[in-house]
Amino acid sequence: MSTPKRVALIGLDCATPTLVFDRLADDMPTLTRLLETSLWGPLRSTIPAITVPAWPCMLSGRTPGEIGIYGFRNRADRTYDGLTMATSRSVRAPRLWDLLTAERRASVLLGVPGTYPPPVIRGCVVADFLAPSTNALFTYPHWVGGEISNIVGNYILDVFDFRTDEKARIAQQILDMTEQRFAVARHFVTSRRWDFFAMVDMGPDRLHHGFWKYCDPDHPRHVPGNPYESVFREYYRALDRHLSSLVSSFDDDTAILVVSDHGAQPMVGGFCLNEWLVSEGLLVLSQEPAGRTPVAKAHVDWSRTIAWGDGGYYGRIFLNVVGREPLGTIPRHDYEDVRQMIIDKLEALPDHEGQLMHNRVFRPEEIYPEVNGVAPDLIVYFGDLRWRAIGTLGLGNGFYTFENDTGPDDANHSEFGIFALSGDGLPTGFRDDLSIFDVAPTLQSVLGLPPPPGQRGRALA
C-alpha cells in the first residue's frame, strides 16, 4: 500500500473528457499542468450514469444495486403510488469518511452528493444540493452554517430553476455558485485539521445542461453567432483560476484527485417511453390524458397493464407481475419472456429519421452483483444516452420530441467522466481502463485504510 497521506478530492460534477482534456485544455492551464504529474484518463461511470447514485458509489466502492439507488427517484415499494426521492431509501454502505471516523481521523465534506441529511462524522459536513434550503439543517455541526454565511453571505446550494430560458440569470448564478464553493473550500482547507477533504461543484453540470447547444457546433440545434457561444470557455477559465487557488493551498503531503461522476454530450431529443408502451398495448389507459400528464397521475387500468416507465436521462421500465404488484398481470413464469420481448422491441426501434436508435437495455441482475430496494425491471439508454427518456404522457408529439418535458435542456449524460490523481510517490501516466469503482479502493490505499469486505474496484496506487 502507498504511504498514508492526506487526500483532497475536487469533484466537478459532469466534467467531460472531450472538454477538459481536449477542446478547452488551453483554457485550463492549471488542470492541464496537473495532468503531467498525474495518473489520469476517462473514468467509466455507473449504470445509470447519474449524479445520484454515481457519487455514493464512487466513495463507497459499491454498485447502485448494492446501495439500492437507481437515480434521483426510486420506487419506495411495489404499489402504484409513483416514485420518491432516493436518499432516504439507500442501503447503508460505509464511505471513506465513515472508515476514517472509525479510526478517529477527520474529514471535511462540501457539497458531496449523498450527504443530505448531513452525516455525523469526525470533522464537518456541508450538505449537497438535495438539501431543500439553508433554512434546513444543512451542515454538521449545525453552527458551521453560520461560519459559511460569514464567508460568502447567502450560500448557494444549487442553481435555482436551471432548466429555463433565463440564460443570462443562470449563467451568472453558475459562476457565482462555483466561486462560492471554492471560497468555502479554501477556508475549510486552511482552517481545519483533516485527513480527507472532498468538495463537489455542480457548476459544470448546470452549465452543460443549460448551454451545450449554444457552445458546441456539433449540437443538432446549434446556431452560430448566438450571444452565449463563449459561455463554456468563460466558465472553464474561471473554474481553472479557482482550481489554481485551491491547489496552491495544499501541502506536499496531500494527494489531489480531480474527478467527475459522469460526462455529457449533445442531446438529440427525447423518446416518449410511456406513449410507446401505450402504442404497444403494454400500458393501458382507462382515460386519455388531457394535456401533459405524468404517468403517476394518469388514469391507468392496472388490471390490463403489463409495463410502465419513468423518464429522465435514461429510461426505467417496471413490469406488473402477479403476486408482486397489487394488480399484477404477468404470471411469474412468463416474466423473462415478457422482458425479452420488450428488450427486442426497444433494440429494434428507429429514430425520427428511420435509422436504428442503437438503444441499450440492461437487466439489473446482470450488471449488479446484488439488487436491493425496488429496482427497475429494465434500464434503458436511448440512443446510447444521446436521447432522453420522456415519461410524460399527452405531449402530442408522437414518440419523438425535441423539447424536454421538464424544461429546456441541451445535454444528456455520457458514460465517461474524468480522473486525475497526483501526489508524491503515486503512479503517473494516461490510462484508458479507469472505473468509478476504482476510486474508493485507491484513496483508501493512499490513506492507509484497508478495503471493506466485498468492495468493488481496484487500488490504482
C-alpha positions in Angstrom: 0.0 0.0 0.0 1.1 3.6 -0.6 2.4 5.7 2.3 -0.5 7.2 4.2 -1.1 10.9 3.4 -3.9 13.4 3.2 -6.2 13.3 0.2 -8.1 16.2 -1.3 -10.8 15.3 -3.8 -12.1 18.1 -6.1 -15.3 16.9 -7.7 -16.5 18.6 -10.8 -20.0 17.1 -11.5 -20.5 16.2 -15.2 -16.9 17.3 -16.2 -16.4 15.7 -19.6 -13.2 14.3 -21.1 -13.7 15.8 -24.5 -13.9 19.3 -23.0 -11.3 19.4 -20.2 -8.8 17.0 -21.8 -9.2 18.4 -25.3 -11.3 21.3 -26.5 -10.8 23.5 -23.5 -7.4 22.3 -22.3 -5.7 25.5 -23.3 -8.3 27.4 -21.2 -7.5 25.3 -18.2 -3.7 25.6 -17.7 -3.8 24.6 -14.1 -5.5 21.3 -14.8 -3.5 20.7 -17.9 -0.2 21.1 -16.0 -1.6 18.8 -13.2 -2.1 16.0 -15.8 1.6 16.0 -16.4 2.3 14.6 -12.9 -1.0 12.6 -12.6 -2.4 9.2 -13.2 -5.3 10.3 -15.5 -7.8 9.4 -18.1 -11.5 9.0 -18.8 -13.5 7.4 -15.9 -16.2 4.9 -16.7 -19.3 5.8 -14.6 -22.0 3.7 -13.0 -25.0 2.3 -14.8 -27.0 4.5 -14.8 -24.6 7.4 -15.3 -26.5 9.7 -13.0 -25.2 12.1 -10.2 -27.3 10.1 -7.7 -26.1 7.2 -7.4 -22.7 7.8 -9.1 -21.1 9.8 -6.2 -22.2 7.5 -3.4 -20.9 4.5 -5.5 -17.6 6.3 -6.2 -17.0 6.9 -2.5 -18.1 3.5 -1.2 -16.9 1.2 -3.9 -20.4 -0.3 -4.2 -22.8 -0.6 -7.1 -26.2 1.1 -7.5 -27.8 -2.3 -6.9 -25.9 -2.9 -3.7 -26.9 0.5 -2.2 -30.4 0.4 -3.8 -30.2 3.8 -5.5 -31.1 3.9 -9.3 -31.5 7.6 -9.8 -32.8 10.7 -8.2 -36.2 9.0 -7.7 -36.8 5.4 -6.7 -39.9 3.3 -6.0 -40.5 3.2 -2.3 -42.5 0.0 -2.6 -44.4 -2.2 -5.0 -47.6 -0.1 -5.0 -48.5 2.2 -7.9 -48.1 5.4 -6.0 -45.2 6.7 -8.0 -41.6 7.4 -7.1 -39.9 9.1 -4.2 -36.5 10.8 -3.7 -33.7 8.3 -3.4 -31.6 9.4 -0.5 -33.7 8.1 2.4 -34.1 4.7 0.7 -30.5 3.7 0.3 -28.8 0.7 1.8 -26.1 1.9 4.1 -22.6 1.3 2.7 -19.5 2.7 4.5 -17.9 5.6 2.7 -14.4 7.0 3.1 -15.3 9.4 5.8 -17.0 6.5 7.8 -13.8 4.5 7.7 -11.7 7.5 8.7 -14.2 8.4 11.6 -13.8 4.8 12.9 -10.1 5.5 13.1 -10.6 8.9 14.7 -9.3 10.7 11.6 -11.1 13.8 10.3 -12.9 14.6 7.1 -14.2 17.8 5.6 -17.1 17.4 3.1 -18.5 20.2 1.0 -21.5 19.6 -1.3 -20.8 15.9 -1.9 -23.9 14.2 -3.3 -25.3 11.8 -0.8 -24.7 14.0 2.3 -28.2 15.3 2.9 -29.2 14.9 5.7 -25.6 15.6 6.8 -24.0 12.6 8.3 -22.4 12.7 11.8 -18.7 12.3 11.2 -15.4 13.3 12.8 -14.9 16.6 11.1 -17.6 18.7 9.3 -20.1 18.5 6.5 -21.9 20.9 4.2 -24.7 19.0 2.6 -25.3 18.6 -1.1 -27.7 20.2 -3.5 -30.6 18.0 -2.3 -30.9 20.0 0.9 -34.1 21.9 0.5 -32.6 25.3 1.6 -30.1 26.8 4.0 -33.0 27.2 6.4 -32.9 23.4 6.9 -30.2 21.7 8.9 -27.7 21.5 6.0 -24.4 21.3 8.0 -22.8 19.2 10.7 -22.1 20.5 13.2 -25.1 22.9 12.9 -23.0 26.0 13.7 -21.0 25.6 10.5 -23.8 27.2 8.6 -23.2 30.5 10.4 -19.5 30.2 9.6 -20.3 29.8 5.9 -22.6 32.8 6.0 -19.8 34.9 7.4 -17.6 33.9 4.4 -19.9 34.2 1.4 -23.3 35.6 2.7 -26.2 33.7 1.2 -24.8 30.3 0.4 -26.0 28.8 -3.0 -26.8 25.1 -2.6 -27.7 24.8 -6.3 -28.7 27.0 -9.3 -32.3 27.8 -9.0 -34.5 26.6 -11.8 -31.6 25.9 -14.2 -33.9 24.4 -16.8 -35.2 27.8 -18.0 -34.9 30.2 -20.9 -33.5 32.9 -18.5 -30.0 32.2 -19.7 -28.3 35.4 -18.5 -29.5 34.7 -15.0 -28.4 31.1 -14.8 -25.0 31.8 -16.4 -24.3 34.3 -13.7 -25.6 32.1 -10.9 -23.5 29.2 -12.1 -20.4 31.4 -12.0 -21.4 32.7 -8.5 -22.1 29.2 -7.2 -18.7 27.9 -8.3 -16.9 31.0 -6.9 -18.7 30.5 -3.5 -17.9 26.8 -3.4 -14.2 27.3 -3.9 -14.1 30.2 -1.4 -15.6 28.0 1.2 -13.3 25.1 0.2 -10.2 27.3 0.7 -11.5 28.4 4.1 -12.0 24.8 5.3 -8.7 23.6 3.8 -6.7 26.2 5.6 -8.7 26.5 8.9 -9.2 22.8 9.9 -7.3 19.7 10.5 -8.3 16.9 8.1 -7.1 13.7 6.5 -9.7 13.7 3.8 -11.1 16.8 2.1 -13.9 16.4 -0.5 -15.8 19.0 -2.4 -18.2 18.7 -5.4 -19.1 21.7 -7.5 -22.3 21.3 -9.5 -21.4 24.2 -11.8 -20.2 22.1 -14.8 -23.4 20.0 -14.7 -25.7 23.0 -14.7 -23.6 24.7 -17.4 -23.8 21.7 -19.7 -27.5 21.2 -19.4 -28.2 24.9 -19.8 -25.8 25.9 -22.6 -24.5 22.9 -24.6 -26.4 23.8 -27.8 -25.1 27.4 -27.6 -21.4 26.4 -27.4 -21.0 23.2 -29.4 -21.1 23.4 -33.2 -21.8 19.7 -33.3 -25.1 20.1 -31.4 -28.0 19.5 -33.8 -29.7 22.8 -32.7 -26.5 25.0 -32.6 -27.0 28.4 -34.1 -23.6 30.1 -34.9 -23.2 33.6 -33.6 -25.6 33.2 -30.7 -25.0 35.5 -27.7 -23.9 32.6 -25.4 -21.4 31.0 -27.7 -18.4 31.7 -25.4 -20.1 30.7 -22.1 -18.3 27.3 -21.9 -14.9 28.9 -22.4 -15.6 31.8 -19.9 -16.8 29.4 -17.3 -13.9 26.9 -17.6 -11.3 29.7 -17.5 -12.9 30.9 -14.2 -13.0 27.4 -12.9 -9.3 26.9 -13.6 -8.4 30.1 -11.7 -10.4 28.7 -8.7 -8.6 25.4 -9.1 -5.2 27.1 -9.1 -6.0 29.0 -5.9 -7.3 25.9 -4.1 -4.4 23.6 -5.3 -1.9 26.1 -4.0 -3.4 25.7 -0.5 -2.4 22.1 -0.2 1.0 20.9 1.2 3.3 18.4 -0.3 1.8 15.6 1.8 -1.6 15.9 0.0 -2.6 13.7 -2.8 -5.0 15.6 -5.1 -7.8 13.9 -7.1 -9.8 15.9 -9.7 -12.7 13.7 -10.7 -16.2 13.7 -12.1 -19.0 11.2 -11.8 -20.1 11.2 -15.5 -19.8 13.3 -18.6 -22.1 15.0 -21.0 -22.9 15.1 -24.7 -25.4 16.8 -27.0 -29.0 15.7 -26.5 -30.6 14.8 -29.8 -34.1 14.7 -28.4 -36.5 12.8 -26.2 -38.2 9.5 -26.8 -41.7 9.3 -25.3 -41.4 6.0 -23.4 -44.9 5.7 -22.0 -46.5 6.8 -25.3 -44.6 3.9 -26.9 -45.7 1.5 -24.2 -49.3 2.6 -24.8 -49.0 2.0 -28.6 -47.7 -1.5 -28.0 -50.6 -2.3 -25.8 -48.3 -2.7 -22.7 -49.6 0.3 -20.8 -53.4 0.6 -20.9 -55.2 3.9 -20.0 -58.9 4.0 -19.0 -59.0 7.7 -20.0 -56.9 9.7 -22.4 -54.8 12.4 -20.7 -56.0 16.0 -21.0 -52.6 17.5 -21.8 -49.2 16.8 -20.3 -49.6 14.2 -17.6 -47.1 12.3 -15.5 -47.8 8.5 -15.6 -48.3 8.6 -11.8 -51.3 10.9 -12.3 -52.6 9.2 -15.5 -55.8 7.0 -15.5 -54.0 3.7 -15.8 -56.0 0.5 -16.0 -53.7 -1.6 -13.9 -55.7 -4.7 -14.4 -54.8 -4.7 -18.1 -51.3 -3.0 -17.9 -48.1 -5.0 -18.4 -45.5 -2.3 -18.2 -45.0 1.4 -17.4 -42.0 3.6 -17.5 -40.2 6.6 -15.8 -38.2 9.1 -17.7 -35.0 11.1 -17.2 -31.5 10.9 -18.7 -32.2 7.2 -19.0 -35.4 5.1 -19.0 -36.7 2.8 -16.4 -39.3 0.1 -17.2 -41.4 -1.6 -14.5 -43.4 -4.7 -15.0 -46.7 -5.6 -13.5 -46.1 -9.0 -12.0 -48.7 -11.3 -10.4 -48.1 -11.6 -6.7 -45.6 -8.8 -6.7 -47.6 -5.7 -7.7 -51.2 -5.3 -6.3 -53.0 -5.9 -9.7 -50.2 -7.9 -11.4 -50.9 -9.2 -14.9 -47.7 -11.1 -15.8 -47.5 -14.7 -14.4 -44.1 -15.2 -12.8 -43.3 -18.0 -15.3 -43.8 -15.5 -18.2 -41.7 -12.7 -16.6 -38.5 -13.4 -18.5 -40.3 -13.9 -21.8 -42.0 -10.5 -21.4 -38.7 -8.8 -20.5 -37.0 -10.3 -23.6 -39.9 -9.3 -25.8 -39.6 -5.7 -24.6 -35.8 -5.7 -25.0 -36.1 -7.0 -28.6 -38.6 -4.2 -29.4 -36.5 -1.5 -27.8 -33.3 -2.6 -29.5 -35.1 -2.6 -32.9 -36.5 1.0 -32.6 -35.7 3.5 -35.3 -35.1 7.2 -34.6 -37.0 10.1 -36.1 -35.2 9.7 -39.4 -35.8 6.0 -39.7 -32.3 4.9 -38.6 -31.6 2.5 -35.8 -31.5 4.3 -32.5 -28.9 2.0 -31.0 -30.7 1.6 -27.7 -29.0 -0.3 -24.9 -31.1 -2.3 -22.4 -29.9 -3.7 -19.1 -31.3 -6.3 -16.7 -30.3 -5.1 -13.2 -29.3 -8.6 -12.0 -26.9 -8.9 -14.9 -25.0 -5.6 -14.1 -25.1 -5.6 -10.3 -23.8 -8.4 -8.0 -26.7 -7.6 -5.7 -30.1 -5.9 -6.3 -31.6 -4.1 -3.3 -34.6 -1.8 -3.0 -37.2 -1.7 -5.7 -35.1 -1.8 -8.9 -36.4 -1.2 -12.4 -37.1 -4.4 -14.3 -35.2 -2.9 -17.2 -32.8 0.1 -17.6 -32.7 1.7 -21.0 -30.1 4.0 -22.6 -32.0 5.5 -25.6 -29.6 6.2 -28.5 -26.7 5.2 -26.2 -27.6 8.2 -23.9 -28.0 10.6 -26.8 -31.8 10.7 -26.3 -33.6 11.5 -23.1 -36.4 9.2 -21.9 -39.7 11.1 -21.6 -42.1 9.6 -19.1 -44.8 12.3 -19.6 -48.0 11.4 -21.5 -50.1 13.7 -23.6 -47.3 15.7 -25.2 -49.0 15.3 -28.6 -45.6 14.8 -30.5 -45.8 11.0 -31.2 -42.7 9.1 -29.9 -40.1 11.8 -30.7 -39.8 15.2 -29.1 -37.2 18.0 -29.2 -38.5 19.8 -26.2 -37.7 18.4 -22.8 -40.8 17.8 -20.6 -39.1 19.2 -17.5 -37.8 22.4 -19.1 -35.0 23.4 -21.6 -32.1 21.0 -21.6 -29.3 20.8 -24.2 -27.3 17.9 -22.9 -27.7 14.3 -21.9 -25.2 12.4 -19.8 -22.4 10.3 -21.1 -20.7 7.2 -19.6 -17.3 8.7 -19.0 -16.2 11.3 -16.5 -12.6 12.4 -15.7 -9.9 11.2 -13.3 -6.6 12.9 -12.4 -4.7 11.7 -9.3 -1.4 13.4 -8.4 0.9 13.2 -5.4 4.4 12.3 -4.4 5.2 8.7 -5.0 2.0 8.0 -6.9 1.9 6.5 -10.4 1.6 8.8 -13.4 0.5 8.5 -17.0 -2.6 8.0 -19.1 -5.0 5.1 -18.5 -8.0 4.2 -20.6 -9.3 1.5 -18.2 -10.4 3.5 -15.2 -13.6 2.8 -13.4 -15.6 4.8 -10.9 -15.3 1.7 -8.6 -11.5 2.1 -8.5 -11.8 5.5 -6.7 -12.6 4.4 -3.2 -10.0 1.5 -3.1 -7.4 3.8 -4.5 -8.0 6.6 -2.0 -8.2 4.1 0.9 -4.8 2.8 -0.2 -3.3 6.3 -0.2 -4.8 7.0 3.2 -3.6 3.7 4.6 -7.0 2.2 5.0 -7.8 -1.5 4.4 -10.7 -2.1 1.9 -14.0 -3.2 3.5 -15.0 -6.8 2.6 -16.7 -7.2 -0.7 -15.7 -3.7 -2.0 -15.6 -3.4 -5.8 -12.8 -1.9 -7.9 -9.0 -1.9 -7.8 -6.4 0.1 -5.9 -4.5 2.0 -8.5 -1.9 3.4 -6.2 
